[in-house]
Structure formats: C-alpha cells, structure tokens
Amino acid sequence: MARIAGVNIPTQKRVIIALQYIHGIGPAKSREICGKVGVPDDRRVNQLTDDEVLRIREIIDREYQVEGDLRREVAMNIKRLMDLGCYRGLRHRKQLPVRGQRTHTNARTRKGKARPIAGKKIATK
C-alpha cells in the first residue's frame, strides 16, 4: 500500500482514481500529477515502481497544498470571516447556509433536525 501525503491510497485502483483519496486533489490535479511524472492513465497503484511513487510524493509536497495544511487554511478563512462579523461570517456562526440558499423550507442538512415550536399551528387545506 502506497502512502502519499499521510494517506494510504488503495493499491488495486488506477493511479488517477487513487490520488483523489488525498484531500485537495481532484480529477484535474490527479491527471496533471500523472502527466508530470509520466504515468500512463491505465496504470494501477500496485504496478508503480518505488521511483514513481517517490516522484509523485515529491511533486505533491512541493507544488500542492493538501490534507492538514489545506484543512487548516480553510478553517482559518472561516474563522477570519466570523471574527470580522461580515454577513458570511454571521451565517457560519449561526450554522445557516452561507451561499444564498433558501431556509424557509429545506436547508435541513445545515440547520439540523427540525425542532417543533410550541403553539405553532400547522397549516392544513
């Protein structure tokens, strides 16, 4: 099992798919990395040589921000918005949708399980 950027990537999958298990690497970056190393699209992780794994690891460490560093930066960006008190920061603080979605109905993923309100009548037709 190859370990890249602190993540054990699956050995039976193609390299392009397996690299996407690393937080911060999607399909486009995965293809870009394989192109720089010179790994064919149909190659599997268990067919990689030690040299290729080392080159992939070096390219990711040198050119991309992944895993812990990326998570930390995203968390700091959200914290900065909350500290500023801007609209987006307030939405984060109240755990409501940030990007303009409606909240009258839906938004249950962000708001959590519906809580009943005492004395509220249910509209029936």
C-alpha contacts under 8 A as a table, 3 or more apart, distances in Angstrom:
res1	aa1	res2	aa2	distance
1	M	8	N	6.42
1	M	9	I	6.62
1	M	10	P	6.50
1	M	11	T	5.58
1	M	46	N	7.52
2	A	8	N	5.85
2	A	9	I	5.77
2	A	10	P	7.44
2	A	11	T	7.00
2	A	45	V	7.48
2	A	53	V	7.45
3	R	6	G	6.11
3	R	7	V	5.41
3	R	8	N	4.46
3	R	9	I	6.16
4	I	7	V	5.42
4	I	8	N	6.57
4	I	9	I	7.14
4	I	22	I	7.99
4	I	56	I	7.99
4	I	57	R	5.67
5	A	22	I	7.32
5	A	57	R	6.90
5	A	60	I	7.51
5	A	61	D	7.26
5	A	66	V	7.44
5	A	67	E	7.19
6	G	67	E	7.97
7	V	21	Y	7.64
7	V	22	I	6.40
9	I	18	A	5.65
9	I	19	L	6.84
9	I	21	Y	6.48
9	I	22	I	7.83
10	P	13	K	6.09
10	P	18	A	5.99
10	P	45	V	7.29
11	T	18	A	7.77
11	T	44	R	7.07
11	T	45	V	4.85
11	T	46	N	5.04
12	Q	44	R	6.29
12	Q	45	V	6.33
12	Q	46	N	6.41
13	K	17	I	6.47
13	K	18	A	5.85
13	K	44	R	5.61
13	K	45	V	6.28
14	R	17	I	5.43
14	R	18	A	6.07
14	R	41	D	7.43
14	R	42	D	6.24
14	R	43	R	5.70
14	R	44	R	4.14
14	R	45	V	5.99
15	V	18	A	4.99
15	V	19	L	6.03
15	V	34	C	7.77
15	V	41	D	7.33
15	V	42	D	7.78
15	V	43	R	6.24
15	V	44	R	5.41
15	V	45	V	5.25
16	I	19	L	5.63
16	I	20	Q	7.00
16	I	27	P	7.14
16	I	30	S	5.39
16	I	31	R	6.06
16	I	34	C	7.06
16	I	41	D	6.73
17	I	20	Q	5.49
17	I	21	Y	7.56
17	I	27	P	7.49
17	I	30	S	7.64
18	A	21	Y	5.69
18	A	45	V	7.42
19	L	22	I	5.84
19	L	25	I	6.79
19	L	26	G	7.86
19	L	30	S	6.01
20	Q	23	H	7.19
20	Q	24	G	7.91
20	Q	25	I	5.23
20	Q	26	G	5.19
20	Q	27	P	6.66
20	Q	30	S	6.60
21	Y	25	I	7.54
22	I	25	I	5.78
22	I	66	V	7.13
22	I	67	E	6.67
23	H	66	V	5.79
23	H	67	E	4.96
23	H	70	L	7.98
24	G	65	Q	6.99
24	G	66	V	4.89
24	G	67	E	6.45
24	G	70	L	7.01
25	I	28	A	7.88
25	I	29	K	5.65
25	I	30	S	6.17
25	I	66	V	7.17
26	G	29	K	5.56
26	G	30	S	5.95
27	P	30	S	5.12
27	P	31	R	6.27
28	A	31	R	5.32
28	A	32	E	6.23
29	K	32	E	4.88
29	K	33	I	6.09
30	S	33	I	5.22
30	S	34	C	6.29
31	R	34	C	5.13
31	R	35	G	6.08
31	R	41	D	7.96
32	E	35	G	5.08
32	E	36	K	6.31
33	I	36	K	5.17
33	I	37	V	6.30
33	I	56	I	6.97
33	I	59	I	7.31
33	I	60	I	7.75
34	C	37	V	5.18
34	C	38	G	5.79
34	C	39	V	5.10
34	C	40	P	7.19
34	C	41	D	7.61
34	C	56	I	7.69
35	G	38	G	4.97
35	G	39	V	6.37
35	G	40	P	7.78
37	V	52	E	6.95
37	V	55	R	6.56
37	V	56	I	6.50
39	V	43	R	6.89
39	V	52	E	7.85
40	P	43	R	5.61
43	R	47	Q	6.59
43	R	48	L	7.45
44	R	47	Q	5.35
44	R	48	L	6.89
45	V	48	L	5.41
48	L	52	E	6.12
48	L	53	V	6.56
49	T	52	E	5.27
49	T	53	V	6.41
50	D	53	V	5.15
50	D	54	L	6.12
51	D	54	L	5.06
51	D	55	R	6.19
52	E	55	R	5.05
52	E	56	I	6.14
53	V	56	I	5.12
53	V	57	R	6.13
54	L	57	R	5.07
54	L	58	E	6.16
55	R	58	E	5.07
55	R	59	I	6.16
56	I	59	I	5.26
56	I	60	I	6.24
57	R	60	I	5.29
57	R	61	D	6.16
58	E	61	D	5.13
58	E	62	R	5.99
59	I	62	R	5.16
59	I	63	E	5.79
59	I	64	Y	7.59
60	I	63	E	5.56
60	I	64	Y	5.20
60	I	65	Q	7.65
60	I	66	V	7.87
61	D	64	Y	6.19
61	D	65	Q	7.47
65	Q	69	D	6.33
65	Q	70	L	5.64
66	V	69	D	6.01
66	V	70	L	5.10
66	V	71	R	7.79
67	E	70	L	5.48
67	E	71	R	6.14
68	G	71	R	5.14
68	G	72	R	5.99
69	D	72	R	5.12
69	D	73	E	6.19
70	L	73	E	5.13
70	L	74	V	6.25
71	R	74	V	5.24
71	R	75	A	6.16
72	R	75	A	5.13
72	R	76	M	6.12
73	E	76	M	5.05
73	E	77	N	6.18
74	V	77	N	5.09
74	V	78	I	6.35
75	A	78	I	5.20
75	A	79	K	6.12
76	M	79	K	4.94
76	M	80	R	6.02
77	N	80	R	5.11
77	N	81	L	6.41
78	I	81	L	5.18
78	I	82	M	6.31
78	I	89	G	6.98
78	I	92	H	7.57
79	K	82	M	5.04
79	K	83	D	6.12
79	K	89	G	7.72
80	R	83	D	5.10
80	R	84	L	6.15
80	R	89	G	7.81
81	L	84	L	5.18
81	L	85	G	6.40
81	L	86	C	6.21
81	L	88	R	6.60
81	L	89	G	4.39
81	L	90	L	7.99
82	M	85	G	5.25
82	M	86	C	6.92
82	M	88	R	7.54
82	M	89	G	3.84
82	M	90	L	6.11
82	M	92	H	6.91
82	M	93	R	6.45
83	D	89	G	7.22
84	L	89	G	7.07
85	G	88	R	7.97
85	G	89	G	5.55
85	G	90	L	5.97
86	C	89	G	5.14
86	C	90	L	6.24
87	Y	90	L	5.15
87	Y	91	R	6.32
88	R	91	R	5.09
88	R	92	H	6.28
88	R	98	V	5.78
89	G	92	H	5.07
89	G	93	R	6.13
90	L	93	R	4.92
90	L	94	K	6.16
91	R	94	K	5.21
91	R	95	Q	6.00
91	R	96	L	5.19
91	R	97	P	6.52
91	R	98	V	5.52
92	H	95	Q	4.96
92	H	96	L	6.24
92	H	97	P	7.52
92	H	98	V	6.56
93	R	96	L	7.83
95	Q	110	R	6.41
95	Q	111	K	6.39
96	L	103	T	7.99
96	L	107	A	7.79
96	L	110	R	5.93
96	L	111	K	6.00
97	P	100	G	6.80
97	P	101	Q	6.15
97	P	102	R	7.98
97	P	103	T	7.62
97	P	107	A	6.91
97	P	110	R	6.32
98	V	101	Q	7.38
101	Q	107	A	7.61
102	R	105	T	6.84
102	R	106	N	7.18
102	R	107	A	7.10
103	T	106	N	5.99
103	T	107	A	5.52
107	A	110	R	5.58
107	A	111	K	6.07
108	R	111	K	4.98
108	R	112	G	5.28
108	R	113	K	6.45
108	R	114	A	7.31
109	T	112	G	5.62
109	T	113	K	7.96
111	K	114	A	7.90
117	I	120	K	5.80
